[in-house]
Amino acid sequence: MQGEVRVAEFWIDIVDLPEMAQHRLATIDPSIAIERVDGGFALRSETSTRERIEDAWLCFMTNERLLRANAEARRLVLAELLS
């Protein structure tokens, strides 16, 4: 069907997104938009597949966890050095 736009969508059941979610997701796939929906958020794209959106989200969340773990490790090392 010519002129029809298909939008791939992935829903996230969380209350608040991390502040940098849109920016970091844009570095993974610039076509992904984040929209607030009832009960959470929807990641939508007119050019990516649902699987690609899911992969981008998992990549983002993994990166967030690694950044938190890195910050915690730095804090522990600094505390050890200062003691």
C-alpha positions in Angstrom: 0.0 0.0 0.0 1.6 3.1 -1.2 1.7 6.0 1.2 1.2 3.9 4.3 3.7 4.4 7.0 4.4 1.5 9.3 5.6 2.3 12.8 7.5 -0.2 14.8 6.9 0.1 18.5 8.3 -1.3 21.8 6.6 -0.4 25.1 8.6 0.1 28.3 6.7 -0.4 31.6 8.7 2.1 33.8 7.7 5.3 35.6 10.6 7.5 34.7 13.2 7.2 32.0 16.8 8.1 32.7 17.5 11.7 31.7 19.9 10.9 28.9 17.7 8.1 27.3 16.6 10.0 24.2 20.2 11.3 23.6 21.8 7.9 24.0 19.2 6.1 22.1 19.7 8.6 19.2 23.4 7.6 19.1 22.3 4.0 18.6 19.4 4.6 16.2 18.4 8.2 15.4 15.0 7.1 14.1 13.8 6.1 17.5 11.4 8.5 19.3 10.3 8.2 22.9 6.7 9.0 23.8 5.0 8.8 27.1 2.0 6.4 27.1 -0.4 5.1 29.8 1.7 3.2 32.3 5.1 3.9 30.7 6.8 4.8 27.5 6.8 3.7 23.9 9.8 3.7 21.7 8.7 4.2 18.1 10.3 4.3 14.7 9.1 4.5 11.1 12.3 3.1 9.7 13.6 0.5 12.2 12.1 -2.9 13.1 10.7 -3.8 16.6 13.7 -6.1 17.0 16.1 -3.2 16.3 14.3 -1.0 18.8 14.5 -3.7 21.4 18.2 -4.2 20.7 18.8 -0.4 21.0 16.9 -0.4 24.4 18.9 -3.3 25.7 22.1 -1.7 24.6 21.1 1.6 26.4 20.1 -0.2 29.6 23.3 -2.3 29.6 25.4 0.9 29.1 23.5 2.6 32.0 24.2 -0.4 34.3 27.9 -0.3 33.3 28.2 3.4 34.0 26.6 3.0 37.4 28.9 0.1 38.2 31.9 2.1 37.1 30.9 5.1 39.2 30.5 2.8 42.2 33.9 1.2 41.7 35.5 4.6 41.4 33.9 5.7 44.6 35.1 2.6 46.4 38.7 3.0 45.1 38.7 6.7 46.0 37.4 5.9 49.5 40.1 3.3 49.9 42.8 5.7 48.8 41.6 8.4 51.1 41.5 6.1 54.2 
